[in-house]
Amino acid sequence: MTRRAMLGTLAATLARAAARLPANKNVKWGLGSNLWNYFPHVPFTDILDVMKDTGFLGLRVTQFPQILQTYNITTAQMAQEASKRGCHIVTISFSPPSHDPARRAEIITNAKTAMTFLKEFGAKHLVVFSPNRTNAAAPDAFKTMCDCFNEIGTAAGEMGFRAGLHNHMGQIVQTPEEVDRCMAMTDPKLFAFSPDTAHLHLAGCDTVKTLEKHKARLMLADYKDAKRLPDAKPDTFNRESIFDLGDGEIDFPGCHRVLKSINYDSWLIVDLDIARNGPRASYERCADYVVNKLDPIYV
């Protein structure tokens, strides 16, 4: 084979690979850093390389600020390496003790610290988790939490951000009723919705109907597939219930039609908790599902 023919073949191969990547137009695709905690430690640039190669170009950072020490990287270095690959740091998993009124000032300070970090990357979303479910019995825990969420939302707005609820198994906001109650008890002008499809499904929600019900407050979402395991323990999350996109029970085409109805133009995070054949293999499979099943509905 001549050098010209070989280069032509390589170009065609690269073009085919590029054609298989998620479109990243209105819907922008990302992943979560937490998956790599289940594998032997790698340089942070390895995560960015998987993102670039699979088309999941946004990263939700977990374990902030400890992640900087974990990967021995500075904020400036993280920004530089992400920019070189066309990748983005888009949000943080923020898990405050929002049920505890005595810690309110500390929580707001920490939220501002997280958003100051994110601002270095041009990010504008703060994903907020509810406290562990064991705290639900504290006096007025749910109301105190929602009041705190409104204050976080106020601080976010002052910094040019939006903050929104991330539902999760084993946390105070878990069930369909609790999602609805939290949305009702928070101000839609201050606090948005950043749902996790897998945790909605595992908690007994109809995922598509939940997105439809709260679509006016969607700011960012986790697209994560799941199966309800027959031996699942109540209020407990088992990462074995998580699967690559298309391998679980969730109606993502239905979810995507909801996004299309509101002209959604934000991030979807495929935040896998398990990758049975490694992160790269899982995200390659997820990318194929996005391209073949979801991009034709809405990009």
C-alpha positions as CSV (number, residue, x, y, z in Angstrom):
1,M,0.0,0.0,0.0
2,T,1.3,3.4,-0.9
3,R,1.7,6.2,1.6
4,R,-1.1,8.1,0.0
5,A,-3.4,5.1,0.1
6,M,-2.5,4.4,3.7
7,L,-3.2,8.1,4.7
8,G,-6.5,7.9,2.8
9,T,-7.5,4.7,4.7
10,L,-6.6,6.3,8.0
11,A,-8.6,9.4,7.2
12,A,-11.6,7.3,6.3
13,T,-11.3,5.4,9.6
14,L,-11.1,8.6,11.6
15,A,-14.1,10.0,9.7
16,R,-16.1,6.9,10.6
17,A,-15.1,7.2,14.2
18,A,-16.0,10.8,14.3
19,A,-19.4,10.1,12.7
20,R,-20.2,7.7,15.6
21,L,-19.7,10.4,18.3
22,P,-22.7,12.2,19.9
23,A,-23.6,15.3,18.1
24,N,-23.2,17.7,21.1
25,K,-25.4,20.4,19.6
26,N,-28.4,21.5,21.8
27,V,-27.9,18.4,23.9
28,K,-24.4,18.3,25.2
29,W,-23.1,15.0,26.6
30,G,-20.9,14.5,29.6
31,L,-19.8,11.9,32.2
32,G,-18.9,11.8,35.9
33,S,-15.4,11.5,37.4
34,N,-16.7,9.2,40.2
35,L,-16.5,6.1,38.0
36,W,-12.7,6.2,38.0
37,N,-12.7,5.7,41.8
38,Y,-13.7,2.1,41.2
39,F,-10.6,1.4,39.1
40,P,-6.8,1.6,39.6
41,H,-5.6,5.2,39.8
42,V,-4.8,6.9,36.5
43,P,-3.7,10.4,35.6
44,F,-6.5,12.9,35.2
45,T,-5.6,13.3,31.6
46,D,-6.7,9.7,31.0
47,I,-10.2,10.6,31.9
48,L,-10.1,13.6,29.6
49,D,-8.8,11.3,26.8
50,V,-11.8,9.0,27.2
51,M,-14.1,12.0,27.1
52,K,-12.5,13.3,23.9
53,D,-12.5,9.9,22.2
54,T,-16.1,9.0,23.0
55,G,-17.8,12.4,22.6
56,F,-18.8,12.8,26.2
57,L,-17.2,16.2,26.4
58,G,-18.4,17.5,29.8
59,L,-17.3,16.4,33.2
60,R,-19.2,16.4,36.5
61,V,-16.6,16.6,39.2
62,T,-17.1,14.6,42.4
63,Q,-15.3,14.7,45.7
64,F,-14.5,18.4,45.4
65,P,-12.1,19.8,46.5
66,Q,-10.3,16.5,47.3
67,I,-10.2,15.6,43.7
68,L,-7.4,18.1,43.1
69,Q,-5.3,16.3,45.6
70,T,-6.4,12.8,44.4
71,Y,-5.0,13.6,40.9
72,N,-2.3,16.0,42.0
73,I,-3.6,18.7,39.7
74,T,-4.3,22.4,40.1
75,T,-7.4,24.2,38.8
76,A,-5.3,25.9,36.2
77,Q,-3.7,22.6,35.0
78,M,-7.2,21.0,34.9
79,A,-8.5,23.9,32.8
80,Q,-5.5,23.7,30.4
81,E,-5.7,20.0,29.9
82,A,-9.4,20.1,29.3
83,S,-9.2,22.9,26.9
84,K,-6.5,21.1,24.8
85,R,-8.9,18.3,24.3
86,G,-12.1,20.3,23.7
87,C,-13.5,19.1,27.0
88,H,-15.3,21.1,29.7
89,I,-15.8,20.9,33.5
90,V,-19.5,21.6,33.8
91,T,-20.6,21.1,37.4
92,I,-19.9,19.6,40.8
93,S,-21.7,17.1,42.9
94,F,-22.5,19.3,45.9
95,S,-23.8,17.3,48.9
96,P,-24.4,19.7,51.8
97,P,-26.0,18.8,55.2
98,S,-29.0,20.9,54.3
99,H,-31.2,19.4,57.0
100,D,-29.1,21.1,59.7
101,P,-30.0,24.7,60.3
102,A,-26.9,25.3,62.4
103,R,-24.7,24.7,59.4
104,R,-26.5,27.0,57.0
105,A,-23.8,29.7,56.8
106,E,-21.1,27.0,56.3
107,I,-23.2,25.4,53.5
108,I,-23.6,28.7,51.6
109,T,-19.9,29.4,52.0
110,N,-19.0,26.0,50.6
111,A,-21.5,26.4,47.7
112,K,-19.8,29.7,46.8
113,T,-16.4,28.1,46.9
114,A,-17.6,25.3,44.6
115,M,-19.1,27.8,42.1
116,T,-15.9,30.0,42.2
117,F,-14.0,26.9,41.1
118,L,-16.5,26.1,38.4
119,K,-16.5,29.7,37.2
120,E,-12.8,29.2,36.1
121,F,-14.2,26.8,33.5
122,G,-17.1,28.9,32.3
123,A,-19.6,26.5,34.0
124,K,-22.9,27.8,35.3
125,H,-24.6,24.8,37.1
126,L,-24.4,23.5,40.6
127,V,-25.9,20.0,41.1
128,V,-27.2,19.7,44.7
129,F,-27.8,16.4,46.5
130,S,-30.1,16.0,49.4
131,P,-28.8,14.6,52.7
132,N,-28.6,10.9,53.7
133,R,-31.9,9.4,54.4
134,T,-31.0,8.7,58.0
135,N,-31.3,12.4,58.6
136,A,-35.0,12.5,57.5
137,A,-36.2,12.0,61.1
138,A,-34.6,15.2,62.3
139,P,-37.2,17.9,63.4
140,D,-38.5,19.7,60.3
141,A,-35.7,18.1,58.2
142,F,-37.5,18.3,54.9
143,K,-38.6,21.9,55.3
144,T,-35.2,23.0,56.6
145,M,-33.6,21.3,53.6
146,C,-35.9,23.0,51.1
147,D,-35.3,26.4,52.8
148,C,-31.5,25.8,52.5
149,F,-32.0,24.8,48.8
150,N,-33.6,28.2,48.2
151,E,-30.7,30.0,49.9
152,I,-28.2,28.0,47.8
153,G,-30.3,29.0,44.7
154,T,-30.2,32.7,45.8
155,A,-26.4,32.5,46.1
156,A,-26.1,30.7,42.8
157,G,-28.2,33.4,41.0
158,E,-26.0,36.1,42.5
159,M,-23.0,34.4,40.9
160,G,-24.6,33.8,37.5
161,F,-25.3,30.1,38.2
162,R,-28.4,27.9,38.5
163,A,-28.6,25.3,41.3
164,G,-30.9,22.3,41.1
165,L,-32.0,19.1,42.9
166,H,-30.3,15.8,42.2
167,N,-32.5,12.9,43.5
168,H,-30.8,9.8,44.7
169,M,-31.6,6.5,46.4
170,G,-30.8,6.4,50.1
171,Q,-31.2,10.2,50.4
172,I,-34.0,12.4,51.7
173,V,-35.3,13.1,48.2
174,Q,-35.8,9.6,46.8
175,T,-39.4,8.7,46.0
176,P,-41.8,10.2,43.5
177,E,-43.7,11.9,46.3
178,E,-40.5,13.4,47.7
179,V,-39.4,14.7,44.4
180,D,-42.7,16.4,43.9
181,R,-42.7,17.7,47.5
182,C,-39.2,19.2,47.1
183,M,-40.2,20.9,43.9
184,A,-43.4,22.3,45.6
185,M,-41.4,23.6,48.6
186,T,-38.7,25.3,46.7
187,D,-39.0,28.5,44.7
188,P,-38.8,27.7,40.9
189,K,-37.2,31.1,40.4
190,L,-34.4,30.1,42.7
191,F,-34.0,26.3,42.6
192,A,-34.1,24.0,39.5
193,F,-34.3,20.3,38.8
194,S,-31.3,18.2,37.9
195,P,-32.7,14.6,37.9
196,D,-30.9,11.3,37.7
197,T,-33.0,9.0,35.5
198,A,-31.6,5.8,37.1
199,H,-32.4,6.9,40.6
200,L,-35.9,8.0,39.6
201,H,-36.5,4.6,38.1
202,L,-35.1,2.6,41.0
203,A,-37.2,4.6,43.5
204,G,-40.4,3.7,41.6
205,C,-40.8,6.8,39.4
206,D,-42.1,6.8,35.9
207,T,-39.0,8.5,34.6
208,V,-40.6,10.1,31.5
209,K,-43.7,11.3,33.4
210,T,-41.4,12.8,36.1
211,L,-39.4,14.7,33.5
212,E,-42.6,15.9,31.8
213,K,-44.1,17.0,35.1
214,H,-41.0,19.1,36.0
215,K,-39.7,20.0,32.6
216,A,-40.0,23.7,33.2
217,R,-37.3,23.5,35.9
218,L,-34.9,21.2,34.1
219,M,-31.4,22.6,34.1
220,L,-29.2,19.5,33.6
221,A,-29.8,15.8,34.0
222,D,-28.1,12.5,34.4
223,Y,-29.0,10.0,31.7
224,K,-28.2,6.8,33.4
225,D,-29.8,3.4,32.7
226,A,-30.9,0.9,35.4
227,K,-32.7,-2.3,36.1
228,R,-34.8,-2.9,39.3
229,L,-33.0,-5.9,40.8
230,P,-35.4,-8.5,42.4
231,D,-33.4,-8.7,45.6
232,A,-33.0,-4.9,46.0
233,K,-33.1,-3.6,49.6
234,P,-35.4,-0.6,50.3
235,D,-33.7,2.8,50.4
236,T,-30.4,1.2,49.3
237,F,-28.4,1.8,46.2
238,N,-26.6,-1.1,44.5
239,R,-24.4,0.0,41.7
240,E,-24.9,-3.4,40.1
241,S,-28.3,-2.1,39.1
242,I,-26.7,0.5,36.7
243,F,-26.1,-0.4,33.1
244,D,-24.7,1.2,29.9
245,L,-27.3,3.2,28.0
246,G,-29.8,0.9,26.3
247,D,-29.1,-2.1,28.4
248,G,-31.5,-1.2,31.2
249,E,-35.2,-0.5,31.5
250,I,-35.5,3.2,31.1
251,D,-37.3,4.8,28.1
252,F,-34.7,7.2,27.0
253,P,-36.4,7.9,23.6
254,G,-39.4,9.0,25.7
255,C,-37.1,11.2,27.9
256,H,-35.6,12.7,24.8
257,R,-39.0,13.6,23.4
258,V,-39.6,15.6,26.6
259,L,-36.3,17.4,26.0
260,K,-37.2,18.2,22.4
261,S,-40.6,19.7,23.6
262,I,-38.8,22.3,25.6
263,N,-35.9,22.9,23.2
264,Y,-33.5,21.7,25.9
265,D,-30.0,23.1,25.4
266,S,-27.9,21.9,28.3
267,W,-25.8,19.0,29.5
268,L,-26.8,15.3,30.0
269,I,-24.4,13.4,32.2
270,V,-24.0,9.7,31.6
271,D,-22.6,9.2,35.1
272,L,-22.0,5.5,35.2
273,D,-21.4,3.8,38.6
274,I,-20.1,0.7,37.1
275,A,-18.3,-0.2,33.8
276,R,-18.1,-4.0,33.5
277,N,-15.5,-3.9,30.8
278,G,-13.8,-0.6,31.8
279,P,-14.7,3.1,31.3
280,R,-13.7,3.4,27.7
281,A,-15.6,0.3,26.5
282,S,-18.8,1.5,28.4
283,Y,-18.7,5.0,27.0
284,E,-18.1,3.7,23.5
285,R,-21.2,1.6,23.8
286,C,-23.1,4.5,25.3
287,A,-22.0,6.7,22.5
288,D,-23.3,4.2,19.9
289,Y,-26.7,4.2,21.7
290,V,-26.8,8.0,21.7
291,V,-25.9,8.3,18.0
292,N,-28.3,5.5,16.8
293,K,-31.3,5.9,19.2
294,L,-31.3,9.5,20.6
295,D,-29.6,11.8,18.1
296,P,-32.3,11.0,15.5
297,I,-35.0,12.2,18.0
298,Y,-33.2,15.4,19.2
299,V,-29.7,16.6,19.1
